[in-house]
Amino acid sequence: MNPQLAAIGGGTLVILWWLAMRMIRRGGGVTAIDDEAAREALLRFADRSLELESTGAILTLSADIANAIFSCARVVAFEPDELGDWQAAIPGGAQLSPPSPASRGLFAWFRHNHGIAVGADLGDPRFGAMREPLREVMDGYSVDVLMPLTGRGGVLAVLGLALGRKPARADRELMRMFRLAAAAACANVRLHREAAHLVGLAREADLASAVALALVPEGMEGARAGIAWAGHYAAASAAGSDFFGIYEIDAHRTMVVIGDTAGADLAGAMVAAMVKSCADSVIRDHARAAGPARLLSVLNRALGRAGEGQKFVVSCFAAVVDGRGYKVTFANAGHPAPYHLKGGDPRTLGVLRGGGPLLGDGVDAAFAERTEDFGPDDALVFFTDGLLAAGRAKNGLGHRALQRLLVATKATTASDIRAAILDGASASKRETTDDEAVVVVTCVP
């Protein structure tokens, strides 16, 4: 049977079974309660409990029904909070002092001892070491019955009733049925909550997947305007927060943009997607005027406006590679400096030096622009810090290892250099704890 249907129907089935048995036994035994009132109260509880959406509401209704059936002088509800600490309250009313640390083991004991504890029975050997904690809770909250509501392997809540008398056999029978009905109602609420959470996670995963498609180009290799490029992207979770883009400005110039959002999960991915989308729009509509420094300024202002009341920061590097003039012009917004692998024998390694504030760090931030030669046998290696795994694993790739790898490689094409980098990262045997992006750019004379 579907567990949700079992939870929903369990309380009603228990009540109907009890009513049938009461009809059969009506002529015998001593009854301390009004059968007609009890039947009406239990059926009302079964009907109304299906409409409630929180354990607190179930406990408030349970208190009303307990009052109607047992004429309780007082009802106290004990319920675990989000941290697992037990709290006490009058259902639908005042919050009470929480149970003392010495008595909290009682609630764990109820997990494996589902029976109702009655003050008049505390001499029973079954209570053992729990006798004193039971007495402390009963005396402390002026109740003489503790009724655990259990389900799904745990204690969902505990009801304390001030019955004011030793319960008769009929009282005890009815309390058992009432406990099962209230426990089924609480379990039903929890099932609905867990189902809603799972639906929310599924929707979030779908949204994260959709956002991820906007963070990188459709293909991971290409050639245009005198250059060839090869990229790599790996997200540490369903929602990545690194991004990169390759944009053709004109017949011989290409812009490369790479960035990393300070944030994880879906929130970081949404910020990254916004910045990447803004870059797409600016370069598409103003390609010739969108130099690296100007692009970073526009992105910085857009991020500042979007984050009013909440600060978002993003590291970003933008470079325009001129495949005919053999130049690279770039600007940096707090991002790791790309490596410049220069041709020759032996090959030498440099960096595209220059820093700047993170995007989102200040609306009026300025970004400096620099230009360097970029020869026909050279390669540029753009990356995010997830590639290096700095400080996250003893055998992380790290800057030094990446530098040695680049100088030693015999690879000359963008795709082969990318493969050498990824092989080195794989050999480090590190766990992926951060998103990583790599873009290698070479000239194609």
C-alpha positions as CSV (number, residue, x, y, z in Angstrom):
1,M,0.0,0.0,0.0
2,N,1.1,3.5,-0.7
3,P,2.6,4.8,2.6
4,Q,0.8,8.1,2.3
5,L,-2.5,6.3,1.9
6,A,-1.7,4.1,4.8
7,A,-0.9,7.2,7.0
8,I,-4.1,9.0,5.9
9,G,-6.4,6.0,6.4
10,G,-4.7,4.5,9.4
11,G,-6.4,6.8,12.0
12,T,-9.8,6.4,10.5
13,L,-9.5,2.6,10.3
14,V,-8.4,2.4,13.9
15,I,-11.4,4.5,15.0
16,L,-13.9,2.5,13.0
17,W,-12.5,-0.7,14.4
18,W,-12.8,0.6,17.9
19,L,-16.3,1.8,17.4
20,A,-17.4,-1.6,16.1
21,M,-15.8,-3.3,19.1
22,R,-17.6,-0.9,21.4
23,M,-20.9,-1.7,19.8
24,I,-20.3,-5.4,20.4
25,R,-19.2,-5.0,24.0
26,R,-21.7,-2.2,24.9
27,G,-23.6,-4.4,27.3
28,G,-20.7,-5.5,29.5
29,G,-18.0,-3.9,31.6
30,V,-17.8,-0.6,33.6
31,T,-17.6,2.5,31.4
32,A,-16.2,5.8,32.7
33,I,-16.9,7.7,29.6
34,D,-19.9,8.6,27.4
35,D,-19.9,6.2,24.4
36,E,-21.9,8.5,22.2
37,A,-19.7,11.5,22.9
38,A,-16.6,9.5,22.4
39,R,-17.8,8.2,19.0
40,E,-18.7,11.6,17.8
41,A,-15.4,13.1,19.0
42,L,-13.2,10.4,17.4
43,L,-15.0,10.6,14.1
44,R,-14.7,14.4,14.1
45,F,-10.9,14.0,14.8
46,A,-10.6,11.5,11.9
47,D,-12.3,13.9,9.5
48,R,-10.6,17.1,10.5
49,S,-7.1,15.7,11.0
50,L,-6.9,15.0,7.2
51,E,-7.2,18.8,6.5
52,L,-4.4,20.0,8.8
53,E,-0.9,20.7,7.5
54,S,1.3,20.9,10.6
55,T,2.0,18.8,13.7
56,G,1.2,21.8,15.8
57,A,-2.4,21.9,14.4
58,I,-2.8,18.2,14.9
59,L,-1.7,18.5,18.6
60,T,-4.1,21.4,19.1
61,L,-7.0,19.3,17.7
62,S,-5.8,16.4,19.7
63,A,-6.0,18.5,22.9
64,D,-9.6,19.5,22.0
65,I,-10.6,15.9,21.4
66,A,-8.9,14.7,24.6
67,N,-10.8,17.3,26.5
68,A,-14.1,16.2,24.9
69,I,-13.5,12.5,25.6
70,F,-11.7,12.4,28.9
71,S,-12.6,15.8,30.4
72,C,-9.0,16.6,31.0
73,A,-8.1,19.4,33.4
74,R,-5.0,20.1,31.3
75,V,-3.2,19.0,28.1
76,V,0.5,19.6,27.5
77,A,2.2,18.8,24.1
78,F,5.9,17.9,23.9
79,E,7.5,18.3,20.5
80,P,11.1,18.2,19.1
81,D,12.3,21.4,17.5
82,E,14.6,21.5,14.4
83,L,17.7,20.8,16.5
84,G,16.1,17.8,18.1
85,D,15.6,19.5,21.5
86,W,12.2,18.9,23.1
87,Q,9.9,21.8,23.8
88,A,6.7,21.9,25.9
89,A,3.6,24.0,25.2
90,I,-0.2,24.2,25.9
91,P,-1.5,23.2,22.4
92,G,-2.7,26.3,20.7
93,G,-1.6,28.4,23.7
94,A,1.4,29.3,25.9
95,Q,4.9,28.0,25.5
96,L,6.2,26.3,28.7
97,S,9.6,25.8,30.0
98,P,11.4,22.9,28.2
99,P,12.0,19.6,29.9
100,S,15.1,19.4,32.1
101,P,18.2,17.8,30.6
102,A,17.9,15.0,33.2
103,S,14.4,14.0,31.8
104,R,15.1,14.2,28.1
105,G,16.2,10.6,27.9
106,L,12.6,9.7,28.5
107,F,11.6,10.9,25.0
108,A,14.3,8.6,23.5
109,W,13.0,5.8,25.6
110,F,9.5,6.3,24.2
111,R,10.9,5.5,20.7
112,H,11.1,1.8,21.7
113,N,8.4,1.8,24.4
114,H,5.2,3.0,22.7
115,G,2.8,2.2,25.5
116,I,1.0,5.0,27.4
117,A,2.5,5.8,30.8
118,V,0.0,6.4,33.6
119,G,1.1,8.0,36.9
120,A,-0.9,5.4,38.9
121,D,1.1,2.6,37.3
122,L,4.7,3.9,37.9
123,G,5.4,1.1,40.3
124,D,5.2,-1.4,37.4
125,P,8.6,-3.0,36.8
126,R,8.4,-2.2,33.0
127,F,9.3,1.5,33.8
128,G,12.5,0.6,35.5
129,A,15.1,3.4,35.3
130,M,12.5,5.7,33.6
131,R,10.3,5.8,36.7
132,E,12.0,8.9,38.1
133,P,12.1,10.8,34.8
134,L,8.4,10.0,34.2
135,R,7.5,11.2,37.7
136,E,9.6,14.4,37.2
137,V,7.8,15.2,33.9
138,M,4.4,14.4,35.2
139,D,4.8,16.4,38.4
140,G,6.6,19.3,36.6
141,Y,3.8,19.8,34.1
142,S,0.8,18.7,36.3
143,V,-0.2,15.7,34.1
144,D,-0.7,12.1,35.1
145,V,-0.7,10.4,31.6
146,L,2.0,10.6,29.0
147,M,1.0,9.4,25.5
148,P,3.8,9.0,22.9
149,L,2.8,9.6,19.3
150,T,5.3,7.5,17.3
151,G,5.8,6.8,13.6
152,R,8.4,6.3,10.9
153,G,10.9,5.0,13.5
154,G,10.8,8.0,15.8
155,V,8.7,9.9,18.4
156,L,6.7,12.6,16.6
157,A,5.3,14.2,19.8
158,V,4.1,13.3,23.3
159,L,0.8,14.3,24.8
160,G,0.5,14.8,28.5
161,L,-3.1,14.6,30.0
162,A,-4.2,15.6,33.4
163,L,-6.9,13.0,33.8
164,G,-7.3,13.5,37.6
165,R,-8.3,9.8,38.2
166,K,-7.0,6.3,37.8
167,P,-8.2,5.3,34.3
168,A,-10.7,2.5,34.1
169,R,-10.4,-0.3,31.6
170,A,-12.6,1.5,29.1
171,D,-10.5,4.7,29.5
172,R,-7.3,2.8,28.8
173,E,-8.8,1.1,25.7
174,L,-10.0,4.4,24.4
175,M,-6.6,6.1,25.1
176,R,-4.9,3.4,23.1
177,M,-7.2,4.0,20.1
178,F,-6.9,7.8,20.5
179,R,-3.1,7.5,20.6
180,L,-2.9,5.5,17.4
181,A,-5.3,7.9,15.6
182,A,-3.3,11.0,16.7
183,A,0.0,9.3,15.8
184,A,-1.3,8.4,12.3
185,A,-2.4,12.1,11.8
186,C,1.1,13.4,12.8
187,A,2.8,10.8,10.5
188,N,0.5,11.9,7.7
189,V,1.6,15.5,8.1
190,R,5.2,14.5,8.1
191,L,4.8,12.5,5.0
192,H,3.2,15.4,3.2
193,R,6.0,17.7,4.3
194,E,8.7,15.2,3.1
195,A,6.9,14.8,-0.2
196,A,6.7,18.5,-0.7
197,H,10.4,18.8,0.2
198,L,11.3,16.1,-2.4
199,V,9.2,17.9,-5.0
200,G,11.0,21.2,-4.2
201,L,14.4,19.4,-4.6
202,A,13.3,18.0,-7.9
203,R,12.2,21.4,-9.2
204,E,15.5,23.0,-7.9
205,A,17.5,20.3,-9.7
206,D,15.6,21.0,-12.9
207,L,16.2,24.7,-12.5
208,A,19.9,24.1,-11.7
209,S,20.2,22.0,-14.9
210,A,18.6,24.7,-17.0
211,V,20.8,27.4,-15.5
212,A,23.9,25.3,-16.1
213,L,23.2,25.3,-19.8
214,A,23.6,29.1,-19.8
215,L,27.0,29.1,-18.1
216,V,29.1,27.7,-21.0
217,P,29.1,27.5,-24.8
218,E,27.2,24.7,-26.4
219,G,30.4,23.1,-27.7
220,M,33.8,22.8,-25.9
221,E,36.0,23.3,-28.9
222,G,36.0,25.8,-31.8
223,A,38.1,27.9,-34.2
224,R,37.3,31.5,-35.3
225,A,38.9,34.8,-36.2
226,G,42.5,33.4,-36.3
227,I,42.3,31.4,-33.0
228,A,41.5,27.9,-31.8
229,W,40.1,27.2,-28.4
230,A,39.3,24.2,-26.2
231,G,37.3,24.4,-23.0
232,H,36.4,22.2,-20.0
233,Y,33.7,22.6,-17.4
234,A,32.9,20.5,-14.3
235,A,30.5,21.4,-11.6
236,A,31.0,20.1,-8.1
237,S,27.2,19.8,-7.7
238,A,24.0,20.1,-9.8
239,A,24.2,23.9,-9.7
240,G,27.6,25.1,-10.9
241,S,28.7,28.7,-10.3
242,D,31.7,29.1,-12.7
243,F,31.2,30.3,-16.3
244,F,33.0,31.2,-19.5
245,G,32.1,32.5,-22.9
246,I,33.9,32.8,-26.3
247,Y,32.6,35.7,-28.5
248,E,33.6,36.6,-32.1
249,I,34.0,40.4,-32.2
250,D,35.0,40.7,-35.9
251,A,37.0,38.9,-38.5
252,H,40.2,38.7,-36.5
253,R,39.3,39.4,-32.8
254,T,37.7,37.1,-30.3
255,M,36.8,37.9,-26.7
256,V,37.2,35.3,-23.9
257,V,35.3,35.8,-20.6
258,I,35.7,33.5,-17.6
259,G,34.4,34.0,-14.1
260,D,33.7,32.4,-10.7
261,T,30.8,33.4,-8.4
262,A,31.4,33.6,-4.6
263,G,28.5,31.3,-3.7
264,A,27.3,27.7,-4.0
265,D,24.3,25.8,-5.0
266,L,21.4,27.3,-6.9
267,A,21.9,30.9,-5.5
268,G,25.5,31.0,-6.9
269,A,24.4,29.5,-10.2
270,M,21.7,32.1,-10.6
271,V,24.2,34.9,-10.0
272,A,26.7,33.4,-12.4
273,A,24.0,32.9,-15.1
274,M,22.9,36.6,-14.7
275,V,26.5,37.8,-15.2
276,K,27.1,35.5,-18.1
277,S,23.8,36.5,-19.7
278,C,24.7,40.2,-19.3
279,A,28.0,39.6,-21.0
280,D,26.3,37.8,-23.8
281,S,24.0,40.7,-24.3
282,V,26.6,43.5,-24.1
283,I,29.0,41.8,-26.5
284,R,26.2,40.8,-29.0
285,D,24.8,44.4,-29.2
286,H,28.0,46.4,-28.7
287,A,30.8,44.0,-29.9
288,R,33.2,46.6,-31.3
289,A,32.9,49.0,-28.3
290,A,33.0,46.2,-25.7
291,G,36.6,46.2,-24.7
292,P,37.7,44.1,-21.6
293,A,37.7,47.0,-19.1
294,R,34.5,48.5,-20.4
295,L,32.8,45.1,-20.2
296,L,33.9,44.5,-16.6
297,S,32.6,48.0,-15.7
298,V,29.2,47.2,-17.2
299,L,29.0,43.8,-15.5
300,N,30.0,45.4,-12.2
301,R,27.2,48.0,-12.3
302,A,24.7,45.4,-13.3
303,L,25.7,43.2,-10.5
304,G,25.5,46.1,-8.0
305,R,22.0,47.0,-9.1
306,A,20.8,43.4,-9.0
307,G,22.3,42.9,-5.5
308,E,20.7,46.0,-3.8
309,G,20.2,44.9,-0.2
310,Q,22.4,41.8,-0.7
311,K,26.0,41.8,-1.8
312,F,27.0,39.4,-4.6
313,V,30.7,39.2,-5.7
314,V,32.1,37.5,-8.8
315,S,35.7,37.2,-10.0
316,C,36.0,37.7,-13.7
317,F,38.7,38.0,-16.4
318,A,38.0,39.4,-19.9
319,A,40.5,39.3,-22.8
320,V,40.4,40.2,-26.5
321,V,42.7,38.0,-28.6
322,D,43.7,39.5,-31.9
323,G,44.6,36.6,-34.2
324,R,45.9,38.8,-37.0
325,G,47.7,41.5,-35.0
326,Y,49.1,38.9,-32.5
327,K,48.0,40.9,-29.5
328,V,46.0,40.1,-26.4
329,T,44.2,43.0,-24.5
330,F,42.8,42.1,-21.1
331,A,41.4,43.3,-17.8
332,N,41.0,41.5,-14.5
333,A,38.3,41.7,-11.7
334,G,39.9,39.7,-8.9
335,H,40.3,36.5,-10.9
336,P,43.3,34.2,-11.0
337,A,45.7,35.5,-13.7
338,P,45.7,33.3,-16.9
339,Y,49.0,31.7,-17.9
340,H,50.8,32.8,-21.1
341,L,52.7,29.8,-22.6
342,K,55.2,31.2,-25.1
343,G,56.6,29.4,-28.0
344,G,60.3,28.6,-28.5
345,D,62.8,26.1,-27.4
346,P,62.6,25.9,-24.5
347,R,59.1,27.2,-24.0
348,T,58.6,29.8,-21.3
349,L,55.7,30.7,-19.1
350,G,54.3,34.1,-18.2
351,V,51.1,35.4,-16.8
352,L,48.7,38.1,-17.9
353,R,49.5,40.4,-15.0
354,G,47.1,42.9,-13.6
355,G,44.5,42.9,-10.9
356,G,41.3,44.7,-10.0
357,P,38.4,44.6,-7.6
358,L,35.8,41.8,-7.7
359,L,32.7,42.5,-9.6
360,G,30.1,43.7,-7.1
361,D,32.6,45.1,-4.7
362,G,31.8,48.7,-5.5
363,V,29.5,50.3,-8.1
364,D,32.2,52.9,-9.1
365,A,35.1,50.4,-9.4
366,A,37.6,51.0,-12.2
367,F,39.4,48.3,-14.2
368,A,42.7,48.7,-15.9
369,E,43.4,47.4,-19.3
370,R,46.7,46.0,-20.6
371,T,48.0,44.7,-23.9
372,E,50.7,42.0,-24.5
373,D,52.1,40.3,-27.6
374,F,50.6,36.9,-28.4
375,G,52.7,35.0,-30.9
376,P,51.7,32.4,-33.4
377,D,53.2,29.6,-31.3
378,D,51.8,30.9,-28.0
379,A,48.9,29.6,-25.9
380,L,46.7,31.3,-23.2
381,V,45.4,29.2,-20.3
382,F,42.4,30.6,-18.5
383,F,41.0,28.8,-15.5
384,T,39.0,29.1,-12.3
385,D,40.5,28.2,-8.9
386,G,38.6,24.9,-8.7
387,L,41.1,23.4,-11.0
388,L,43.9,24.0,-8.5
389,A,42.0,22.6,-5.5
390,A,44.3,24.8,-3.4
391,G,44.1,24.0,0.3
392,R,41.4,21.4,-0.4
393,A,43.5,18.2,-0.9
394,K,47.1,17.3,-0.1
395,N,47.7,16.2,-3.7
396,G,45.8,19.1,-5.3
397,L,47.2,20.2,-8.7
398,G,48.2,23.6,-7.3
399,H,49.9,26.5,-9.2
400,R,53.4,25.0,-9.1
401,A,52.3,21.7,-10.5
402,L,50.3,23.4,-13.2
403,Q,53.3,25.7,-14.2
404,R,55.6,22.7,-14.4
405,L,53.1,20.8,-16.5
406,L,52.6,23.7,-19.0
407,V,56.4,24.2,-19.4
408,A,57.0,20.5,-19.9
409,T,54.2,19.7,-22.4
410,K,55.0,19.1,-26.0
411,A,51.4,19.8,-27.0
412,T,50.8,22.8,-29.3
413,T,47.1,22.7,-30.1
414,A,44.4,24.0,-27.8
415,S,42.8,20.6,-27.4
416,D,46.1,18.8,-26.7
417,I,47.1,21.4,-24.1
418,R,43.7,21.1,-22.5
419,A,44.1,17.3,-22.4
420,A,47.5,17.6,-20.7
421,I,46.0,19.8,-18.0
422,L,43.1,17.5,-17.3
423,D,45.4,14.5,-17.2
424,G,47.6,16.3,-14.7
425,A,44.5,17.2,-12.6
426,S,43.3,13.6,-12.7
427,A,46.7,12.3,-11.7
428,S,46.5,14.4,-8.5
429,K,43.7,12.0,-7.3
430,R,41.9,14.9,-5.6
431,E,38.2,15.1,-4.8
432,T,36.2,17.7,-6.7
433,T,35.1,20.2,-4.0
434,D,34.7,23.2,-6.2
435,D,33.5,23.9,-9.8
436,E,36.3,24.1,-12.3
437,A,36.5,25.7,-15.7
438,V,39.5,25.8,-18.2
439,V,39.8,27.5,-21.6
440,V,42.9,27.1,-23.7
441,V,43.4,29.6,-26.7
442,T,46.0,29.3,-29.4
443,C,46.7,31.2,-32.6
444,V,45.9,29.6,-36.0
445,P,48.1,31.5,-38.5
